[in-house]
Amino acid sequence: MCLAFFSSDLVAQDFSAQNSKYTPAIYGDKFTYEEDKFYYFNELAGVLFLEGSIEKGMYKDFRQAITDNRIHTLVLDSPGGNVSEGLQIAGTVFDRKIKTYIRKNQNCASACSFIFLSGKTRYTLGKLGVHQIAFDEEFSKEKKEVGLIGEVIQITNSDIVQYLDENNTPGFVYKYMLRTPPNEMYYFNEDELNQLGNSEISSQDKLHFNRIDNFTKDYNSHIIKQKCDTDPNSCTTTQLCARAAKNNAWRTSIDAAKFVKLAKSMGKRCGVPIPVCPEDIKKCNQEYLCTYGTTGLDASLSWLNNSFADEAKMRGYNCGIIIKPVVKNKTCSSDPTLCNDKKCSELASKCSNKRLCNYASFYYSTSARDWNKNPSWATHVSEAKSRGLSCGVVKNIQEQKNGITKEIQTYLNMLGCSAGIADGVIGPKTLSALERWKISGGNYIKDKIDRQLSIALSQSSFRCSPAKNSNINVVNPEELSGTWKIRQSRCNKYDGLLYLYSPKSNQYEARYDVLNTIFEGKLKIVGDKYSIILKGANETILANGNIDKTYWNAQFRDQNGCRFEFIKRTKKPSILDDMPSYFKLNNMQRKDFEGRWQLEGCKIKTRILIDYYGKITSTNKSSSIIEGAISRNTTKHGASFSINYKDIYIGGNIYVSDDKKIIKIEHDMNKINGRPCTLYGKRYL
């Protein structure tokens, strides 16, 4: 049962602060912030402070505090709380004849009032409030029956009355306590407080309570000062100026810098006079600036190297200094009459391409050229453009920079430095990759990303070590695409080849060839997790694993606990790379394909018959749904193949294994699902 909680507008004292001058002992939950605890200071013997709500279990904390210390006074500042805990504390206060005190601007209400009224000597300079008891939300949910709640209220009220009777509490306290609703609070006036104990306080007790006030005032000042030392924004104006200025001048120490800065930003002078010229150079007039910013006689004045000269120049004062025009040496590019090659310099059509570009363009930086804007060379620029010469001029300088950045990112990825997608944008991944390359031995100057760096990377023999605990979030499709050699352990399986092709980032089409068995499926990437699913004629492989940052090695484990080690064999995918080792390229003839074949792949599963002449027909028991032929043309890449399957035209190259038992059809004439695909066929009787 809890009394209704009403927070005070007053800020609770930070008695929990630990510092060099004061060392409070805390009784309560030390892991909560400031309130809902008892505090005891060795510097103020016999006095215990209660701060915050009265929570369940606080009576035990109170007992511990009065056991450890000889408590004779309890200082209260609480909005109330748990009735049972409050009554138990009040009973012990009464039995121990402990004095109770409410400081000025502090509040003791609800269950706290029971404790105050139990004191042997009661004195308050703050507020004392009472009201009817109320139940918290959880209790109300448990005690839904109105009658049961009423019964509990009667029992609790009788306990309260019994405690107050023992304390000789005046009758008007009961009246206000029982008449004031739970959502309101009645605070006793001055006359009523005098009847409750204020008028009976001795001079000696007043001195005792005044000593408590002086202690807390000194403690609070110390806390405020200590907070001001670390947080200038918490300082009062007096504290701020004391730390920012001294003897009518701003302090210059490092410790004072933050206080000076804040004071100036707030417009506080802190006794420092407003500066005038020359302390504030902005207040100086033209005469002063010219007098102290120049040197020499009137006929040959020159600028001094000081702040007055800088300010005068910024305002546009010449201060009588005569500026002599700078004579620039003319060159061939600025004056065509100075060129040795008169014919070329005067007649653009007579220039060779190399000489023409020398006149028509110029270097505006160490590695970039632009067209010559000098009107004297306009005909040379026009001649160069009419010949289709670029003369090293890039139309868009940003495109040139992006192109160099893409080259750098590509070379970094080839060196295993994981620069991410080569998008031409310098980001954290690219910069991190450059740092790893530098650690591995590369020559990289921070923030210098240019053509020279690209050349250095292209010729580098230094490879990055795989980054520890690194995650692959977005993978460039080219990084994993290609052919991987598979080695297995712990299971009685055969080594084979895995081919990956990416239609989009973080998802790959996969095909696994092991002897005469073909598995097809997908490899997916979610965060740093890799999963692969491969389906064969009579078996499905489900595996999870990880791929290192170099994208050249991988470890997977399938649903049966079999371990797979992937070793990448090619950097880029190609038709030849993904071909199983038992396919040989040769001058195949149509007769090599004669026979009955079971075809699977490209969402096609059917049986066909290829006769001696290369004609293709369906052997399904249903009506014929497939027809086609193998053309007479043969190439080093295989024979041409075409069929019409369910009104879908399929065409490409066809291959046969040396033992004439497997055929492979690379389908590229009509794309299934927006990508090329492969059909495989096995002979059957």
C-alpha positions, -999 to 999 in steps of 0.1 A, spaced: 0 0 0 14 33 -10 3 69 -4 -1 90 -34 32 105 -46 34 143 -51 67 157 -62 79 190 -48 89 219 -69 121 221 -48 153 204 -59 166 177 -36 201 181 -22 228 160 -38 239 143 -6 252 113 -25 281 132 -40 315 119 -30 343 145 -27 374 153 -8 358 175 19 326 155 27 322 117 29 285 108 34 275 73 44 246 61 23 219 38 36 197 25 7 201 15 -29 235 30 -39 228 24 -76 198 48 -78 203 85 -85 205 108 -54 171 103 -37 152 76 -18 180 71 7 193 79 42 225 99 45 248 103 74 279 126 77 307 122 102 311 160 101 276 163 116 275 136 143 241 122 154 221 137 125 205 115 98 190 128 66 160 112 47 158 123 11 131 112 -15 102 88 -15 96 62 13 101 29 -6 95 -6 5 125 -19 24 136 15 37 128 6 73 156 -20 72 180 8 59 168 31 87 175 4 114 210 -1 100 217 36 101 206 41 137 226 10 147 258 22 131 255 57 145 241 73 176 212 91 159 194 118 179 180 139 150 162 130 118 160 156 90 131 150 67 126 159 30 101 134 14 68 135 -5 56 103 12 54 68 -1 48 33 15 24 36 45 37 4 62 74 15 60 65 50 72 46 37 102 75 14 112 100 42 109 77 64 130 74 38 157 112 35 160 116 73 161 91 75 189 107 46 209 142 61 204 130 96 213 146 110 181 141 147 172 124 154 138 132 185 117 120 199 84 144 225 69 133 257 52 120 252 17 118 214 23 87 193 22 74 164 44 40 150 33 18 120 34 36 90 50 65 113 59 41 132 83 38 101 105 75 101 110 76 139 118 47 136 143 65 108 161 95 129 171 103 137 207 110 173 196 93 185 165 104 216 146 96 227 110 106 257 89 93 239 58 59 224 48 40 196 65 11 180 46 -15 152 51 -43 135 31 -63 103 29 -44 71 20 -44 59 -16 -34 27 -33 -10 23 -62 -22 10 -96 -9 -26 -91 -27 -29 -58 -59 -17 -73 -58 -43 -100 -53 -71 -75 -80 -59 -51 -108 -53 -75 -136 -59 -50 -147 -25 -35 -155 -41 -2 -121 -57 1 -104 -23 -6 -126 -6 19 -117 -32 45 -79 -27 40 -85 11 42 -102 7 76 -74 -15 90 -47 10 77 -66 40 91 -68 23 125 -31 17 125 -24 53 117 -47 66 144 -31 42 170 4 56 161 -7 92 162 -26 87 196 6 74 211 24 106 200 -3 128 216 -12 142 182 -38 170 183 -73 162 169 -73 187 140 -46 165 124 -71 136 120 -97 160 106 -76 172 78 -61 138 71 -94 121 67 -112 149 49 -85 156 22 -89 134 -9 -59 113 -20 -53 135 -50 -49 166 -29 -27 177 0 -35 198 31 -5 218 44 -7 231 80 -5 268 86 18 286 110 -6 285 139 -12 248 135 25 242 132 31 260 165 5 237 181 24 207 166 57 216 183 72 248 169 61 269 199 78 245 224 113 246 209 140 256 233 168 280 225 193 252 227 173 231 202 170 261 178 208 265 180 211 227 172 188 230 142 206 262 130 239 243 131 223 217 107 212 245 84 247 260 83 262 226 76 239 219 47 244 254 33 282 249 34 278 215 19 256 228 -10 281 257 -16 309 232 -18 290 210 -43 281 240 -65 317 252 -64 329 217 -73 304 215 -102 314 249 -115 350 239 -116 342 211 -141 311 226 -158 313 264 -166 276 264 -176 266 256 -140 285 286 -126 268 317 -112 280 350 -127 301 357 -96 317 322 -98 323 325 -136 340 359 -134 362 348 -104 376 320 -127 377 341 -159 393 374 -148 417 388 -122 428 424 -115 406 437 -143 422 415 -169 413 382 -185 431 352 -172 455 336 -197 460 301 -181 448 270 -199 425 262 -170 408 296 -173 403 294 -211 369 278 -209 356 303 -183 369 333 -203 353 319 -235 319 315 -218 320 349 -201 328 367 -234 300 347 -252 275 358 -225 287 394 -228 301 395 -193 331 419 -188 339 406 -153 355 440 -145 377 439 -176 377 473 -194 363 475 -229 394 474 -252 403 504 -274 430 508 -301 456 494 -302 444 465 -279 414 461 -302 428 467 -337 393 471 -351 390 503 -332 421 519 -348 416 546 -375 434 549 -408 460 573 -396 471 549 -367 472 519 -390 492 536 -417 516 551 -391 524 518 -375 519 496 -405 545 512 -429 582 522 -428 605 544 -448 603 580 -462 573 594 -479 589 588 -513 596 552 -507 571 538 -481 568 500 -478 546 477 -457 557 463 -424 550 427 -416 526 432 -387 489 432 -378 485 469 -385 497 465 -421 474 435 -425 444 454 -412 451 484 -434 454 462 -465 421 445 -456 404 479 -454 418 489 -488 442 516 -475 473 522 -496 489 544 -470 508 564 -496 526 533 -509 532 533 -547 526 499 -562 548 492 -592 532 471 -619 547 436 -623 561 430 -657 555 394 -667 578 376 -691 560 368 -724 560 332 -736 551 314 -767 517 305 -752 509 341 -744 524 357 -775 526 336 -808 551 360 -823 577 346 -799 574 311 -811 603 296 -831 582 275 -853 567 304 -873 547 283 -897 530 262 -870 525 292 -846 510 313 -874 491 287 -893 475 259 -873 470 237 -904 508 234 -907 512 219 -872 518 183 -864 493 168 -839 519 170 -811 529 207 -818 492 216 -823 483 203 -788 512 221 -773 497 254 -785 460 245 -781 462 232 -745 480 237 -713 486 221 -679 464 237 -652 477 212 -626 504 186 -624 483 160 -642 454 177 -659 451 198 -691 426 223 -704 421 241 -737 441 274 -741 418 303 -734 441 329 -750 424 344 -781 457 343 -800 455 305 -800 418 301 -808 425 289 -843 448 262 -830 421 250 -805 396 249 -833 420 230 -856 427 204 -828 391 198 -822 384 195 -859 410 168 -861 393 150 -832 423 155 -809 416 156 -771 451 169 -764 447 153 -729 418 175 -721 391 159 -699 356 173 -705 346 167 -669 374 170 -643 353 152 -618 349 123 -642 387 121 -644 390 120 -606 363 94 -603 381 73 -630 414 74 -610 395 66 -578 379 35 -594 413 23 -606 427 27 -571 397 8 -556 400 -20 -581 438 -24 -575 432 -24 -537 406 -52 -541 430 -72 -563 456 -68 -535 432 -82 -509 427 -48 -491 389 -48 -493 381 -13 -506 345 -23 -514 327 -16 -546 348 3 -571 323 33 -574 348 61 -577 338 76 -543 364 80 -516 348 67 -484 359 52 -451 363 17 -467 387 30 -494 407 51 -469 409 21 -445 421 -2 -474 448 23 -482 460 23 -446 461 -15 -446 481 -14 -479 505 11 -463 509 -12 -432 517 -41 -456 546 -20 -471 529 2 -497 539 39 -502 508 60 -494 508 96 -483 476 104 -464 449 123 -484 471 122 -516 450 102 -540 461 107 -576 474 90 -608 508 83 -591 491 63 -564 471 43 -590 503 34 -608 520 24 -576 491 1 -567 491 -15 -602 528 -23 -598 526 -33 -561 538 -66 -548 525 -59 -513 492 -77 -504 470 -68 -474 466 -93 -446 430 -103 -440 413 -80 -415 404 -96 -382 368 -98 -372 357 -81 -404 322 -84 -418 311 -84 -454 280 -63 -457 278 -54 -494 299 -75 -519 308 -64 -554 293 -90 -577 326 -95 -594 343 -104 -561 328 -138 -557 318 -146 -593 339 -173 -609 349 -209 -605 358 -223 -570 376 -256 -564 358 -276 -536 377 -298 -512 357 -318 -486 366 -333 -453 349 -355 -426 325 -370 -452 328 -396 -479 322 -372 -508 341 -362 -539 359 -330 -547 344 -308 -575 339 -274 -589 315 -246 -578 305 -219 -603 290 -186 -590 273 -159 -611 258 -128 -596 227 -112 -611 227 -86 -582 246 -77 -551 247 -102 -523 229 -130 -543 246 -155 -565 234 -183 -588 254 -214 -580 262 -247 -598 282 -275 -582 297 -302 -606 310 -334 -590 317 -363 -613 284 -370 -632 261 -352 -607 250 -316 -612 237 -294 -583 221 -260 -589 210 -233 -565 218 -200 -549 243 -184 -525 230 -156 -504 247 -130 -481 228 -114 -452 251 -92 -431 282 -113 -425 264 -146 -429 267 -168 -460 243 -196 -469 242 -218 -500 215 -242 -512 222 -267 -540 196 -291 -554 206 -323 -573 186 -351 -588 184 -371 -555 200 -349 -529 199 -313 -516 229 -296 -500 223 -269 -473 254 -252 -460 264 -221 -440 299 -205 -436 321 -175 -442 343 -161 -468 375 -141 -459 380 -105 -469 403 -114 -498 374 -133 -514 398 -162 -523 390 -187 -495 359 -199 -479 348 -224 -452 313 -240 -452 295 -268 -433 264 -286 -446 234 -300 -428 253 -333 -422 283 -317 -406 304 -321 -438 330 -294 -442 337 -277 -475 368 -257 -483 364 -233 -513 395 -221 -532 389 -196 -559 406 -205 -592 397 -175 -614 392 -138 -608 366 -133 -635 339 -158 -647 339 -171 -682 324 -199 -703 357 -218 -703 364 -214 -666 331 -230 -654 335 -260 -677 340 -293 -658 374 -309 -663 359 -339 -682 348 -316 -711 374 -312 -738 373 -287 -766 376 -303 -799 362 -303 -834 329 -320 -825 307 -334 -851 269 -340 -851 274 -377 -848 291 -372 -814 257 -362 -800 237 -391 -814 216 -408 -788 189 -404 -761 195 -376 -735 179 -365 -702 180 -327 -702 179 -306 -670 184 -269 -664 170 -234 -674 137 -245 -659 136 -273 -685 133 -311 -676 127 -333 -706 141 -361 -727 153 -357 -763 166 -379 -792 194 -366 -814 198 -387 -846 229 -391 -867 220 -360 -888 216 -338 -857 178 -337 -857 163 -332 -823 129 -346 -812 111 -352 -779 110 -388 -765 84 -380 -738 53 -402 -739 31 -372 -743 28 -354 -776 59 -339 -791 67 -306 -774 102 -301 -785 120 -300 -819 153 -286 -831 187 -294 -847 224 -293 -843 238 -272 -871 266 -283 -893 288 -255 -882 314 -264 -856 338 -241 -838 365 -245 -812 338 -235 -787 315 -263 -797 287 -270 -821 257 -247 -826 224 -259 -810 188 -247 -812 155 -261 -801 119 -249 -798 106 -259 -764 70 -250 -756 71 -221 -781 103 -209 -764 133 -206 -787 166 -218 -771 199 -215 -788 236 -216 -780 267 -238 -781 267 -275 -772 296 -296 -759 302 -333 -752 325 -351 -728 353 -373 -740 334 -404 -730 303 -392 -749 281 -396 -718 275 -359 -709 264 -330 -730 264 -294 -719 244 -266 -736 253 -229 -730 220 -211 -735 225 -175 -746 201 -168 -775 170 -164 -752 176 -154 -716 157 -172 -689 149 -149 -659 171 -122 -674 203 -141 -675 222 -168 -695 218 -204 -682 231 -239 -688 214 -272 -696 231 -306 -689 222 -339 -705 230 -375 -695 226 -405 -718 200 -430 -710 188 -462 -726 
